[in-house]
Amino acid sequence: MRILQLAPQDDSPPFELQVRALEARGIECTTVTVPGSVGPNTSRSVVDYLRFHPAVLRESFGSYDLVHANYGLTVPFALAQPRLPVVCSLWGSDLDGELGWISRHAARFCEATIVMSERMRHSLGRPAHVIPHGVDLDVFRPQPRSSAVAELDWDPDARHVLFPYKPDRTVKHYERAARIVEAVDDACATPVTLQTAEGVPHERMSTYMNAADCLLLTSRREGSPNVVKEALACNLPVVSTDVGDVRERIDGVVPSAVCETDGALRQAVQTIVERGERSNGRAQATEIDAERMAADLEAVYRSVADERSVRTRPHADRMDEDRVADESENRSNADSIESDPVTALRTVDRSSRIRR
């Protein structure tokens, strides 16, 4: 199979792993990403997304079986090409955030929708496949804590709580994590330090998780946070707010906890660091292995491709004629959009853009 992947960026570790796992199964992937750059609390402009459209349109003329739109804001651009069926994956903030209405509306026109958790499927309110991003269990695995602490030059006599994000990512609520760990430190005889993952390459996160005594997640919202699944794979206890699929992921994992209040979060962290025990999370991690994720995605792809083949075969000749006309028209549209995106997009007929 050949899949056209659309993504907001190609350096997202979960997305990179997804592509690698699919290609390991013999599925060819070509990725088109949204132009421009994004910061911790900033997003791409409307013009960036307008520039995305002609790139998607041009690439969709290639020999692909379908388009996989990863993240809600890429879905309208997948639907704006006339040739290929569309599978969309919603990651979390694209469903629950302020622009979630775009994802909800666009998902209605896709041949298949994928979400990260049962909670997201319930929130979407329509049929969807639950296929969370996977974890590379060869990279994220238990290691001796003492050697990991030494490698990071952390205090071997202290307890370490890992906040796995940059402090300036507002949605992750670093201030709350700092407040909780400060209270734990005051209550414990052993020093307790809050460690962050500022500028840490993804391949180094396994060392951080093996050096830490507890992962603390204070996010306001999440889809299926990969840091929790990676922590499970390293047997790192998790304490988290009730976001995304965390409650589902740590069900049966001891010690770990999902809490709502600052007091409950503080107590859970304190209990874990005082006991100094690792969790049994690795046993749960087989459910989110990258190979399993890729197999589940391939099953969705083949179902969509097979359904399209059955649906179009009786009308193949007519559809070939339509496809040639569509390609000519849309190549012209792509040229127009590239030279003057705002004016050109106003003149493109929507019905031709979503017809398959």
N, C-alpha and C positions, 0 to 999 in steps of 0.2 A: 504494500500500500504506500501511497504518497500523500502526505498530509501537509497542507498549508497552515502553519501555526501563526496566529496573531497574538501579540503580547505587548503590554505597556513598556517592557524593557526586557532585554535578553540576558541580563546579569543577575536576575532573581534566582537565588540558589534552588528553591523548590521547582521553578520552571526549568532551569538547566538540568536538574536531575530527571525531571519528567521526560525531556527530550532524549537524554542519554539512555534512559531505560527503554523508551520506545524504539530507539535505533538499535539497541541490543537485541530486540525482537524482530529486526529486519524491516521496520517501518521507517521509510525515508521522511524526514521532516525538513521543511524550509521555513524559516522564521522571518516575519516582517514585524518590526517594532515601531512604536509611535516616535516620531522625531522629537527633538528637544530634550531638556533635562528636567529633573525633579529633585527637590530637596526634602528634608525631614518634614517640613510643614508647608511645602508649596507643591503645586501640581502644574501640569502642562497647560498651555494656553489653548484657546479655541483654534487659533491659527495652526498650532502644532497638529491638532486632530484633523484640520482641513487638509494639511499636507499629507497626512496618513492615508487619506482616501485614494488618491491616484496611485500611490504605491501598492495598495491592496488590490485595486482594480487591475493594474497591469499584471501583477503576479498571478492573479486568479485565472488568467488565460492559459496558464501552464497545465501540464498533465497531472492534475491532482484528483484524488478521490473525494476529498471534502476539505472544508475549512474548519479549523478548531480555533475559536475565539476565546482566548484566555483573559479573563477580567471583563467586567460588565461594559466598560466604556469602549471596548474594541468590538462589541457585538454588532452595533448598528453598521459598522464598516464591513463586517463580514456579510451582513444581509444586503449590503449595497452592491454586491456583485451578483450577476444574474445566472451564473452557470452551476455553482457547486452547492451541495447541501451544507448546512452549518450545524456544528456542535459547539455549544458554549459552556465554559466553566466559570462559575462565580466563586470568588475567593473569600468573601466575607464583608469587607468594608464597602465593596461595590453593591452589596445588597442592603446592608443596614445603614450606610452613610447617607448624606444629604442628596446624593445623586442616585440612590437606589431605585427610584422610580424608572430611570432609564433602563436598568438591568431587568426589572420586572416586566416592563413593556416589551423590550426587545426579545427576551427569552421566549415569549409566546410564539414567535415566528421561526424559531430554530427547530430543526429535526430532533434534536436531543439536548437536554440540559443536564449539566453536572454540577453538584454542589459539594461542599466540604464536610457537611455534617447533617444529621437528622434535624437538628434545630433549624438549619438553613432551609432544608426542604419544607419544613412546616411553615417557616416564614414566607417562603416563595409562594406557597399555596397552590402548587400545580405539580404534576408528575416530574420527577427528576431522579437521576442516578446519584447516589452518595459515594463519591470516590475521593477521599482526602489525598492531599499530596503525600507522597511516600518519603521514607527515610533510607539513606544508605547505611545499612547495618554493618557494613565492613568498616566504615569510617567512624560511625557513632557506636562505640562498644565500651564496656567497662575496662578501666585501666587502674593500676595502683594509685590511690589518691596521693600518697606521699611523693611519688615521682612527678605527678602532675603539678602539685603545689610547688615543688622545687623548680620545675621548668618555668613556671610563671613568676617565680621569686615572690610568692605570697608568704605571709607570716605563718610558719608551721604550727605555732602555738595558738592561733586564733581560729574561730569558726568563720566560714565564708558563705555569704548569701549572694547568689548570682542574679542580677537584673540583666536579662539577655539582650538589651537594646541600647541604643544611644539615649542619653538622658533628655535630649531636646526633641524627641518624638512625642508630641503632646498627647496623642491617643494612648500611649503606653503608661502615662501617669507616674513618672519617675518620682515626683515629690511625695506621693503616697508611699512608695516603696521605701524611700529614705526615712520617712517618718516612722514606719513600722520597724525597720531594722534598728533605728536609733533607740526605740523603746525596748527592743529585745536586748540590745547591748547593755542598756541600763539595768535590766533584770537578771542578766546572766553573770556568773562569776568569771567565765572565760570571755575574752574579747570577741565581739561579733562584728564583722566588717562587710559592708555592701560593695560588691564588685560589679562593674558594668562591662558591656561588650563594645565599648567605643572603638571603632576602627579595627575590629578583630576580623580577619579573613574567615570565611565560613569554614574552611578546612581546619582551622585552629579551635573552633568552638568545642570540639570533642574534649580537648585538653582542659578547657575552662569548666566543662560540665563534670569532668572527673575530679577536678581540684575542689569544686564547690561542695558544700554540705547540703544546700537546698537551692532550688530554683524558685524565684518569687516573681509572679506575674500579676501586675496590678492594672492591666489594660481596661479601658472603658468598653472596648468592643474588639472582637476577633472573629475569624471564621473558623479555621482549624489550625491554630498556631503550631508551626513546625518545631519551634523551640521546645514545646512540651513533649512532642513525640521523640525528638532527639534526646531529651533528658531521660525519658523512659528507657531508651535504648542503652543509655549509660548507667542505668540504675540510680539516677539522681532523684531524690524526693522532690515533689512539686507542691507548691502552695500557690493557689491562684484564685482570682475573682471568678465569678460564674459567667464566663464568656465562651462563645463558640461551642466547640465540642469537648472542652476540657473535662467537664464532669463525666462525659461518656468515656473519654480516653483513660482517665485515672481510676475508673471503677474497678475495684479489686486490687489497686496498687497500694501497698503499705510500706513505709509511711508516706502519705500524701493527703492533701485536703483541698476542697473548694469552699471558699468562705465569702461572706458578704461584707461584714463590718471590719473596721480597723482592729477592734479588739480580738475578733476571731482569727484574723490573719496573723496578728502578733502572737497569739497563743499557739497557733499551729507551727509557725516558724520556730518559736522558742522550744517547743517540745522536740522538734526534729533536730535542731542544732545541739540540744543538751544530750540527746540520746546518741547522736553521731552514727546512726545506722544508714546503710544504703537501702534502696527500695527493691522491690521485686519487679520493677517495670519492664525489664528486658523480656520477660515472659509474655507481656502484652504487646510488645513491639512487632511481633510477626504479622499482626493484622495490618500494619502500615508499612510493610516492606516495599521498597521501590519496585521490585519485580512483580509483586502482586498488583500494585497500582497500574503498572504498564499493561498487564494482562487484562485488567478490568477496562482500561481505556480502549484497548484493541477490540474487545468484545462490543463496546458501544460503536466504535468506528465501523466495524464490519456489519453490524445490524443496520446502521444508517445507510451504508453503501449498498447493501443487498436490497433494502427496501426501495431505494432510489432506482436500482437496476430493474426491479420487477415493475415499478410504476411507469418507467419511461420506455421499456422495450416495445410495447405495441405501437408507440408513436415515434419510433426512433428516427425515421426519415424526416418527418415534419420538424422534429426537435433539432436535427442537425441543421436544417435550413434556418430555423429560428436562431440557433447558436451562432451561425456565421453572421447573421444580421446583427445580433446582440453584440458580438465581439467588435464588429466594425463601428457600431454606434458608441460602444463604451470605450474603445480606444480613443475615439475622438473626444469623448467626455473627459478621459484621463488627461489628454493633452490640454484641454481647456482649463480643467481644474488646476493643473500644475502652473499654468501661466497666470490665472486670475481666479483663485479658489473661491472667494466669497461670491463673486458674480456668477461664476459657472455653476456652483452647487445649487443656486436658486433656480436655474433653468433645467436641471436634470429631472426628468419625469420619474417620480417615485415608483410608479407601477412597474416601469421597465427595470428599475434597479433591484427590485426584490422578486421579480418573476423567475421561476426555475422550470 
